[in-house]
Structure formats: C-alpha cells, structure tokens
Amino acid sequence: MLALASLSGASDADWARAGADHADLAVLGGIALDADSRAAARELVARGREEFLPADPLAFVDAQLAALDDTPIRAGMNVRSATRDPIRAAATVCADHDAVLEINAHCRQDELCAVGCGETLLRDTDRLVDYVAAASDTGATVSVKVRAEVDGVDLPATARAISDAGADAVHVDAMDAEAVVADVVAAAPELFCLANNGVRDRETTWEYLAYGADGVSVGRPSDDPAVLRRVARAVTDWERRRGGGERVDIDGEVPG
C-alpha cells in the first residue's frame, strides 16, 4: 500500500484527489478538534505555520470526506484533541464515510504538547488507549500516528497497547531509526503498519517493506507526481517480488 501522509494546513480533499492515481489511502488533516487543541493551532498559525481552523471542525471533516466519496482513493482524517469525546465524534463521522480515523500521537510542536496533544500521548499510554477504545467503539477503522526516538517511550509496547485497545493500524514516523518498524511489527503483528519518513524511491520504500511494514506513506513530496510514481512502482514491484503472497488491507481483510 502507498498512502499520502497528512500535512497540517495542506492535506485536504483537493490534495487527495491529485494523488489518487498513485496512492491507495490519503490521510487528510491534521484537524484540531477541541478548544485546547484549536487554541494551540492558532498559536502555530501566529508564528507562521499552516493549520486548518474551520469554524466547525466536525462539519469540516464531514465535508472533506464527502468530497472524496466518489474517488477510488480511500480517505482518512488525522485528528488532534486534548480530550476524548471529540475523538469519538470524529470517529463517528469517519465511520459514516468508511474513512480511517487517525489519532495524532505524533506532532511535537511545543504549543500542542503543552495542552496534551500529539507526542504527549506517547508518554501517556493510558490516555492514548482511552482515545483508541472510544474511536474503535464507533465502528471506525482506527490508526494511530506515532513517532520514533521519543525519550522514555517504548514504541513496540505502545503498539501492543493500542492494538489491545482496538486499533487497526499504526503509522510509524521512523525518524532516523528505520529498524524500529521491525520491532513494532513483531510486538503487534495484527496491526496494519504504515512506515513513514524519507520515502522517496525504490531504495527507501523497499527498506521499510523489508522491515515488515505493510505499506509506506509519503509526506512532504506527496504533491509531486514523479515521487508518487516512483514509490507506487516500488510498492508494486515489491509485491510481485514476494511471489504473490496475500495482501491484507488496513481493515485486516484480504482484498477480493
């Protein structure tokens, strides 16, 4: 699988449509859902970052996903919240569109971490598990975006915990520790594993797939058709190289 990874303030339905010829999944967002996360996002905008700050975040999620209902690419939505209930509400919207709800335990901006969003969730497994269980209860497909090389965080143990809570997938930003993907897969083999960071060509794609990832995602160059063509070709060639083994999609099903 090839996914397009969310880029704050840039990854919307038009962006997903532009990559639909090459990718299987497009994760839109990230979207700040509750008052604290939205306040943090406004601080980010004030210092020059792009962020989505619609008046009604849930209506925005619904409208963006609806805009992709007639496209072959599957949609997902990366969300941030300092509280659980907005996660559940966004997951309900995602379930209505057969979209993936991706909980952001990844962003490391100080403003977001200060209110308990993003990377902070990696250090608070109980709260992250609570978010996952709330989202899973809606029937949505649930992914968690995580980051490697966070001090004091055992990423394979976190993967095991979110799997037990009902997650379907883990989206690993490997940073400079690509081999951590193998550890995550070994700890929670039932999770669909997307690997991210530096995916640009055959070499980088095959490295992650060799570590056991089920797919890769492209972030910053996700609007570059040349990069997407190279990575899509590498994913296809890897699947052929494996000798026709069964592919399992993000919901754990073998495509018909």
Beta strands, then each sheet from edge to edge (+ up, - down):
strand 1: 2-4
strand 2: 25-32
strand 3: 74-80
strand 4: 100-104
strand 5: 141-147
strand 6: 169-173
strand 7: 192-196
strand 8: 215-218
sheet 1: 1+ 2+ 3+ 4+ 5+ 6+ 7+ 8+ 1+
end
